[in-house]
């Protein structure tokens, strides 16, 4: 069977997620953006001008378009399951944004829909796709540093004070730091630790009545082989842990530390948070695509402690702190941002290579996030039942 030169991609939802992924799709020759769906006419008009594809007012119409081969589901979290199942039912492969869904039942429905239709389901992007994380995992898999024994991951950001829609501040509708941010850390530590988390003990923090959702969490994850990982996250816009990675931001672009407090100031000065939120979305006249990244993306500080070395992924490589010395395994700057997402998607759809970030993997990561919320709520350790190891790639 001939391998297609390009995947014909349709986008469900032209919001902030697409705004961040658009440079990747536009720059990668393996992808052709042929269609999109969004309720905002200005976003549809912009898509047609930028990419020459068709734009629809509904996801149903997008999924009915015969030119679409893959649907990228980038709608709000609460719609992921319905839209992924709709796309699969119309014979489209699916790339769905994180978190995969809001419940394990929805995840199972998505997996079943893809299996029944014989299409691929890939969950991402998340920071488990980042090249430094992948390189650190390759070092671990080689056996050169022994088994992973402990993983430390922490990130302090301004997450909670970026402009939000009301549901983004409502945990029941998929808002808050756990649904939005823990999924990144969980994906990273599961990739480094082999995937199978057995138990979770966690606490969460909600300390601002004006932003009534979790803004912080701390979690201890125990893996099936006895390794463990500690995850700490704060989105309260005070300390910025990018200081510990050379002032490179999560997107791989240099950050000016003199801009400290910018998110809180901008939010406080905005007369309408909804308008401020919309200004960051694709299609708004004030929206400009992000510039190319000089470094790889990251999600704060990560240290994988192995039997014979500690590995620290960085925006420009992986530091290896071994028994007799330390060295940097450098990685070249990314030619295309988030290329790892397209690598997995293209290989899965065009080459039949099983991706790592399958529906089962995405469900396992969501299970950890749900366990963080449950453990904090019930003040106890939570055992997991739906974990999966690293397979395929």
N, C-alpha and C positions, 0 to 999 in steps of 0.2 A: 504494500500500500504506500502510495506517495505521501511524503510528509509535507503538510502545507507550509508555505513560506510565512504566512501570517495568520494569527487568530483574529477572527472577526468579532470584536467585542462590543457589547451593548452595556450601557451603564444605567443602573436603576438608582437614581438619586444623585443630583449634581450639587451636593452640599460640601461641607468642609472636608469630608473624607476624600471625595473625588478631587477637590482642589489640591490636596496633598499628593494624590496618586497621578494626576494628569500629566505632570512632567515625565514620569516614568513611562506611561503609555505612549506619550507623544515621541519620546526619544528612542524607544525600542523598536527596531525594525520587524520584530516578530509579532507586533500587535497593530491592528487597524481599528480605530474607533469608528464604528459604522452607525451607531444609534445610541440614543439616550432617552430617559424618561424623567420628568420632574414637573411638579405642579406650577412652578414659577415660569412665566413666559420669557422673562429676561434671561434666565438660565438656558432655556431651550434655544433662544435666538443666538446666544453667545456660542453654544455648542455647534450649531449649524455653521456659523461663521468660522469658527476655529478649526473644525475638523471635517466639514463638508458632509457630515452624516445626517440622518433623519432624527428628529426629536419629537417625542410623544408626551402627552399630558398624563398618561397612566402607565404603570408597569405592565398591566395586562396587554396593552397595545405593543409595548416594546417586545414582550415575550412572544407575541404572535408574528413578529417580523421575520420572514424566512432568511434574511441576510445575516441575522445574528446567530453566531455559533456559541458564544460564551456570554453569560450575564454576570457582571460585577455588581453584587448587591451591596449598595452603600447608602441605603435608606436608614432612618433611625432604628435603634436597636430593637424596638418592640415589633418591627415589621420584618426582621431578617428571616424568620422561619417561613412566614406566609409567602414572601417573595421568592425565597430559594426554592420552595416546593412548587410554586407556580412555574418558575423557569425550568425546573427539571421535568415537570409534566409536559412542557412543550418541547422537550428534547434538547434543551440547552445545557451545556456544562456550566458550573457555578463556581465563582470566586466570591466568597461572602466575607464582609468585614468582621473584625472582632468587636465585641464578643460574638461568638457564633449565634447565640440566642439567649433567652433569659431563663429557660428551664431545660432540664434534661429531657423532658418529654418532647419539647420542640426539637431538640437536637436529634433525638431518635427519629422523629418524623422526617427531618431533612435527610438523614442518612438513608432511610427507607425509600424516600422519593427518588433520590439519586440512584440507588441500587436498582429500583424497579424500572427506571427509565434507561439504565445503562449509560449514565453520564458521570463525569468526574465532579467531585465536590472538594474544593480546596478552601481552607479557612485562613484568612490573612488579609492585609499584612499585620504582622506583629514583630516585635524585636527579636524573636527567635530566628527570623530570616536574615538578620544583620550579618555581614561577612565576618566580623571579628568573633561573633558567637559561633558561627559555623566553623571557623578555623580552630577555635578552642576545642570544639567538639571533635574535630578531626585529630587533634593532638591527643586527646583522651582516648579516642578509638584506636589509635596506633599502639597503645600500650606503653608509650615511652615514659609517661609520668605516673604510671600505676592507676589504681582505681580512685574515683572521686569519693572523698570522705565527708566533705562539708562544703557548702556553698553559702556565701554571704552576698546579699544584694540589697542596696538601699538607694533611694532616690528622693530628693527634696526639690519640689517644683512650685510653680504658681498655678497649677491645674485648676483649683477651685475658683479662681478669680478671673479666668478667661470667660468671655461672654457666653451665656448658656440659655437654652430654651428651658421652659419650666420642667419638662420631664427629665432633663439632664441633672436636675437637683432633687429628683424623686427616685429613691432607691427602688421602689416597687415597679417603676417603669424603666429600669435599667440605667438609672443615673448614679452618680457618686464615684468615688475613687476605686472601689473594688471592681465593679463591672467594667469601668473604663480603663483603669491603669493596672490593677493587679494582674489582669490577663496577660499583659506584656511581661511582667516579672515571672509569672508562673510559666509562661512559654519558654523563657530563657533558662530558668533553673531546671525545668523538666528536660529540656534539650541537653543541657550539660550533665544532668544527673541520671539520664537514661530513661526518663519518662514516667516510671511507675511510682507515684506517691501513694503511701498507704494510710497516713494519718495527718491531721491538721489540728493545730491549736492556735487560736488567734484572738486578737483584740482589735477593735476599730474605734476611731475617734471622730466625733462630730461636734465642733467647738464654735460654730458661728451660726446663730439662729437665723440670720439672713440667708444662709446657704445650707438648708436643712437636709443634709445628706452626709455620708462618710467622706471626710477629707483626708483621713489618715488611717493606717492600719499597721499592725505588726503581726507576723505569722511565723510559726515554726512548722516546717514540713518534714516529715519522716518518709524516706523512700523504702521500698520493699527490701532492698539489699542492706539497709541499716545506715546508709548515708543520710544526712539531714541538711536542710537549707533554712536560713533565716531571711525573711523578707521584711523590709521596713520602707514605708512610703509616707510622705507628707506632701499635700498639695496646697499648703496654707500660705505660700508666697512670702516666706521669711528667709531662712537659709536656702541657698541654691547650691546643690551638690555638683553642678557643672564646674564649680571651682576646682573640684578634684579630678577633672578630666581636661584640664587646660583651657577652660572657658570655651569648650565646644558644645553647642546646644544639641538637644536630642535629634534635630534634623540633620546634623553633620555640618552645620554652618557656625562660624565663629560668633561668639556672643560678647557684647560689651558689658562688663560688670558695672559700669557707671549707670546703666539703665535699671539698676536695682529698684524694685517697687513699681515698675512701669505698669504691670497688670492691674494692681490695686488702684493706681492713680487713674488709669484709663476707664476702669469700670465706675469709679466714683464720679468721674466727670461726665459720663454718658447720660443724657436725659432719658434714653430708652435702650434697655439692654437688648431687646429683640432686634432693633435696628443695628446696634453694634455687632451683634452676632451675624446678622445677614451680610454686613459689610465684609466679613471674612469668607463668605461663600462664593463659589464659582458663579459667575454671571452678574454679580454686582459691579457697577462701573468702577468702584474703588478697589476692587480685587485685582491684585497683580500676581501672576504665578511666581512661586518662590524661585530664587536664583539657584544655580547649580551648587552642589555641596562640595566643599574641599576635603571633607572627611566622611567616614562612614557614620551612619546613625548609631545611636546608643540609647540605653535606658538606665543611666546612672552608673553607680559603682557596682561591679560584679567581680567576685574573687572565688574561683573554684579551687579548693584545697584538696590536692591529690596526695597519694602516698609519697611521691618523690619530688613534687613541685607544687607551687601555687600558680595558677593561671589567672591573669587579669586582662580581659578584653578591653581594648581602648579604641578610640575613633580612628586610629591609624595602624592598628596591629594588635598583637597579643604579647604582653610581657610574661616571660617565663622565669619564675623565681625558683631555681633549683637548689639541689644540695650544695653544689660547689660554686654557684655564681648565678647571675641573672642576665637575661638578654631579651631583646625585642625581636619578635618575628614581624617584620613590617608588612603591611598590605598596601598596594597601590590605591590611590584615590579612586572613588567610584566613577566610572565613565557614565553610568546611568544610575540615578538614585533608585533604591529599592529593587535593583535588578533581580535579586533572589526570589522575589515574588513571581516575576514573569518566568524565571528559570523553572520553578516548580510547576506553574500553570502550563507553560508550553510543553514541557516534558510529559506531563500527565495527559494532556489532550492530544498532542501531535505525535508523541513517541510511545505512549502507553506505559510510561515509567511511573510506578506508584509514588505519589508525593509523600512527604513526611506529614504535612499539615492536612491530613484527611479529616473527614467529619468525625471519626472516632477520636482522633487526636484533639480536635477542637472541643468535643464534648468532655474529654478528660480534663482539659484545662479549665473549662467552665465549672466542672465538678469541684475543682480545688477552690475556685472563687466563691462558689456557693457555700462550700465548707467554711471558708473564712468568715462569711456573714453569719452562718449558723453557729459556729464555735463562739464568736463574740456574743451573739444573742443569748445562747444557752449556757455560756461560761463552762464549756467542757471540750474535750478532745473529740474530733469527728473522724470516723473511719470511712474510707473511700471504697467504692465498688466497681468503678467503670474506667479504670486506668489502662493505658496501653503503652507499650515500649516503643522505642525508635525502630521503624521498619522502612522498607522501600529503599530510600536513598542511602 
